[in-house]
């Protein structure tokens, strides 16, 4: 890779890993990942240097659920703690992307190594997010099952847009990517999959040691943290729509092609962006654009990603 290449951190949304209505199996996910990596390989072939951050909400939720079922069935088989389940999800999602992207690149005669770094991200143990869990994980439950889980396990559960009830966990702000020096060493030669699921949340003890904590870091904010650390030209956040919209799904819906940070904040304050959906993406884009005036944060779909980097699609957010 050349020093003249444009650098981009790509945040993959859930639709890049799973399709609605498909079985929640590793095999079904791999099929979706294979398709996703075709688009990622096309971006690489256009000469971009890139790192990839992915979400893990459904996957870590299923791992936690399977651990709980196994512990109840076996009796003396303890369930793995939440942070370990997060690390498991990083490993298997990263493995699938790593394998699929390598093959997609090889089929294009572009032999660039692809590696996954199991990543820890430092958070503040006193982050107010721990008092107000907001991050949905795992499957959807009926109201009756949700009430049972609240009573039996003390879970925080919330109804999610008419689709059912989901467990909520804390989503603290990412402070520091502990493996960032390794990412920097690899960057010029390798496509790195890092901070998967936002990274495994850890807190730093007084002696500098790290300790895992039960939480899920928003992957868009973790991607922004990575983009800041690497000083990339673009932060590319991929989601299920081609452009950000105000008055979403209303008769007067308006898609946005380019907005400034000030406009984005105004729309955010007016309540146009849903928490847990578009809001964290816009917040991450605002943070990046503020940090690097003149550089671009882009929100778009996987299918329009290459065009969005060329300014032909998506929603671009800049300082001015």
C-alpha positions in Angstrom: 0.0 0.0 0.0 1.2 3.5 -0.8 1.4 6.5 1.6 -0.7 8.3 -1.0 -3.6 6.0 -0.5 -6.7 7.5 1.1 -7.3 6.0 4.6 -10.7 4.9 5.8 -12.2 3.2 8.9 -15.3 1.3 8.0 -18.0 0.6 10.6 -20.2 -2.4 9.5 -23.8 -2.3 10.5 -25.8 -5.4 11.6 -27.3 -5.8 8.1 -23.8 -6.5 6.8 -23.6 -9.6 9.0 -27.2 -10.8 9.1 -30.3 -10.5 6.9 -33.7 -10.2 8.5 -35.7 -13.4 8.4 -32.6 -15.7 8.0 -31.7 -18.4 10.5 -29.5 -17.2 13.3 -26.8 -19.7 12.5 -23.1 -19.3 11.8 -23.6 -20.8 8.4 -26.3 -18.3 7.5 -24.2 -15.4 8.8 -21.2 -16.6 6.7 -23.3 -16.3 3.6 -24.2 -12.7 4.4 -20.6 -12.0 5.3 -19.4 -13.4 1.9 -21.6 -10.9 0.1 -20.5 -8.1 2.3 -16.9 -8.8 1.7 -17.4 -8.5 -2.1 -18.2 -4.8 -1.5 -15.3 -4.3 0.9 -12.9 -5.9 -1.6 -14.1 -3.5 -4.3 -13.2 -0.6 -2.0 -9.8 -2.0 -1.4 -9.3 -2.4 -5.1 -10.0 1.3 -5.6 -6.8 1.9 -3.6 -8.1 2.7 -0.1 -6.3 1.6 3.0 -8.8 0.5 5.5 -9.6 -1.0 8.8 -12.9 -2.7 9.7 -15.0 -2.4 12.8 -18.2 -4.5 13.2 -21.1 -4.7 15.5 -22.0 -7.8 17.7 -25.3 -7.0 19.4 -27.3 -10.1 18.2 -24.3 -12.4 18.3 -23.1 -11.6 21.9 -26.7 -11.8 23.1 -27.0 -15.3 21.6 -23.7 -16.4 23.1 -24.8 -15.1 26.6 -28.1 -16.9 26.1 -26.5 -20.2 25.2 -24.1 -19.9 28.2 -27.1 -19.5 30.5 -29.0 -22.4 29.0 -25.9 -24.6 29.2 -25.3 -23.7 32.9 -29.0 -24.4 33.8 -28.9 -27.8 31.9 -25.6 -29.0 33.4 -26.1 -27.5 36.8 -22.4 -27.2 37.8 -21.2 -25.7 34.5 -20.8 -21.9 35.2 -21.8 -19.4 32.5 -19.0 -17.3 31.1 -19.0 -13.7 32.2 -20.3 -11.1 29.8 -16.9 -9.6 28.8 -15.7 -13.1 27.8 -18.8 -13.6 25.7 -18.0 -10.3 24.0 -14.5 -11.6 23.2 -16.0 -14.8 21.8 -18.2 -12.8 19.5 -15.1 -10.8 18.3 -13.3 -14.0 17.5 -15.9 -15.7 15.4 -17.2 -12.7 13.6 -13.7 -11.5 12.9 -12.8 -15.0 11.7 -15.7 -15.0 9.2 -14.8 -11.5 7.8 -11.1 -12.3 7.7 -11.7 -15.5 5.7 -14.3 -14.1 3.4 -12.4 -10.8 2.7 -9.2 -12.6 2.0 -10.9 -14.8 -0.6 -12.7 -11.9 -2.2 -9.4 -10.0 -2.5 -7.6 -13.1 -3.8 -10.2 -13.5 -6.5 -9.4 -10.0 -7.6 -5.6 -10.7 -7.7 -5.2 -8.4 -4.7 -3.1 -10.3 -2.2 -3.3 -8.2 0.9 -3.2 -9.9 4.3 -6.3 -9.6 6.5 -6.0 -10.1 10.2 -8.3 -9.9 13.3 -7.0 -8.3 16.5 -8.9 -9.2 19.6 -9.3 -5.7 20.9 -9.8 -4.3 24.4 -11.2 -0.8 24.8 -10.9 1.2 28.0 -14.0 2.8 29.5 -14.6 4.8 32.7 -16.1 2.6 35.4 -18.0 5.7 36.6 -19.5 6.4 33.2 -23.2 7.4 33.7 -24.2 4.8 31.1 -23.8 2.1 33.7 -26.8 3.7 35.6 -28.9 3.8 32.4 -28.5 0.8 30.2 -29.5 1.5 26.6 -27.8 -1.0 24.3 -30.1 -3.8 23.0 -28.5 -7.2 22.7 -29.7 -10.7 21.9 -33.1 -11.9 20.6 -36.5 -10.4 20.8 -38.8 -11.7 23.6 -42.5 -11.6 24.3 -43.7 -9.3 27.0 -44.3 -12.4 29.3 -40.8 -13.8 28.7 -39.3 -10.3 29.3 -41.1 -9.9 32.6 -39.9 -13.4 33.7 -36.2 -12.4 32.9 -36.6 -9.2 34.8 -37.9 -11.1 37.8 -35.4 -14.0 37.6 -32.2 -12.4 36.4 -32.7 -8.7 37.1 -32.2 -7.8 33.4 -33.2 -4.4 32.1 -35.7 -5.1 29.3 -37.4 -2.7 26.9 -39.9 -3.0 24.1 -38.2 -2.3 20.8 -40.3 -0.5 18.1 -43.1 -3.1 18.1 -40.8 -6.0 17.3 -40.7 -7.4 20.9 -38.7 -6.9 24.1 -34.9 -7.0 24.3 -32.3 -7.0 27.0 -30.4 -3.7 27.5 -26.9 -3.3 28.8 -24.7 -0.3 29.5 -23.0 1.4 26.5 -20.1 3.5 27.9 -18.0 5.9 25.9 -14.8 4.4 24.5 -11.7 6.1 25.9 -8.8 4.2 24.6 -8.0 1.3 22.3 -5.4 -0.7 24.1 -4.1 -2.5 21.0 -3.8 0.7 18.9 0.0 0.5 18.6 -0.4 -2.9 16.9 -3.0 -1.5 14.5 -0.6 1.3 13.6 2.3 -1.2 12.9 0.0 -3.3 10.6 -1.8 -0.5 8.8 0.5 0.0 5.8 0.6 -3.6 4.9 -2.6 -5.3 6.2 -6.3 -4.9 6.4 -7.1 -5.0 10.1 -10.4 -6.1 11.7 -10.4 -4.5 15.1 -12.6 -3.2 17.9 -15.1 -5.8 16.9 -18.4 -5.2 18.7 -16.9 -1.9 19.9 -14.1 -3.8 21.6 -14.2 -5.8 24.8 -15.0 -3.1 27.5 -12.3 -3.0 30.2 -11.5 -0.6 33.1 -8.0 0.3 34.1 -7.0 -0.5 37.7 -4.8 1.7 39.8 -1.8 -0.5 39.0 -2.4 -0.2 35.2 -3.9 -3.7 34.9 -7.1 -4.2 33.0 -10.4 -5.8 34.1 -13.3 -6.7 31.9 -16.7 -5.2 32.6 -20.3 -6.1 31.5 -21.2 -3.6 28.8 -21.3 -3.2 25.0 -19.5 -0.3 23.5 -21.3 1.3 20.5 -19.3 0.1 17.4 -19.8 3.5 15.6 -18.2 5.4 18.5 -15.4 2.8 18.7 -14.8 3.2 14.9 -14.7 7.0 15.4 -12.1 6.5 18.2 -10.0 4.3 15.8 -10.4 6.9 13.0 -9.1 9.6 15.3 -6.2 7.6 16.5 -5.2 6.7 12.9 -5.9 10.2 11.5 -7.9 8.7 8.6 -9.3 10.7 5.7 -12.8 9.1 6.1 -15.0 7.6 8.7 -17.4 5.4 6.7 -20.4 4.2 8.7 -22.5 1.6 6.9 -26.1 1.0 7.8 -29.4 -0.1 6.3 -30.3 3.1 4.4 -28.5 4.9 1.6 -28.8 8.3 3.2 -29.7 9.9 6.6 -33.1 11.4 6.6 -35.1 13.8 8.7 -38.8 13.1 9.3 -37.9 9.5 8.7 -40.8 7.4 7.4 -43.1 10.4 7.5 -44.8 11.9 4.4 -42.4 14.8 4.5 -39.2 12.6 4.8 -36.2 14.4 3.4 -32.9 12.6 2.6 -29.7 14.5 3.3 -26.7 14.4 1.0 -24.4 16.8 2.8 -24.8 18.5 6.2 -22.5 20.5 8.4 -21.9 19.6 12.0 -24.1 22.5 13.1 -26.9 21.3 11.0 -26.5 17.7 12.3 -26.6 19.0 15.9 -29.8 21.0 15.1 -31.5 17.9 13.6 -30.3 15.8 16.5 -31.7 18.3 19.1 -35.0 18.3 17.1 -35.3 14.5 17.7 -34.9 13.3 14.1 -32.4 10.5 15.0 -33.5 7.5 17.0 -31.4 6.4 20.0 -29.9 3.0 19.4 -30.3 3.4 15.6 -29.2 6.5 13.7 -28.3 8.7 16.7 -25.0 7.0 17.6 -24.0 7.1 13.9 -24.6 10.8 13.7 -22.8 11.4 17.0 -19.8 9.5 15.8 -19.8 11.5 12.5 -20.0 14.8 14.3 -17.1 13.9 16.6 -14.9 12.9 13.7 -15.8 16.0 11.6 -15.1 18.2 14.6 -11.7 16.6 15.2 -10.6 16.8 11.6 -12.0 19.9 9.8 -11.7 19.2 6.1 -12.1 15.5 6.4 -15.4 13.6 5.9 -17.6 11.3 7.9 -20.0 9.4 5.6 -23.2 7.4 6.5 -24.6 5.2 3.8 -25.5 1.6 3.0 -23.0 -1.2 2.2 -24.2 -1.2 -1.4 -23.5 2.4 -1.9 -20.2 2.5 0.0 -17.8 2.9 -2.9 -19.9 5.5 -4.5 -20.2 7.4 -1.2 -16.4 7.6 -0.8 -16.4 9.3 -4.3 -19.0 11.8 -3.2 -21.8 10.3 -5.3 -24.0 8.8 -2.6 -24.7 8.7 1.1 -24.8 11.5 3.6 -21.5 13.4 4.2 -21.0 15.3 7.4 -18.2 17.9 7.6 -17.3 20.7 9.9 -18.3 23.4 7.3 
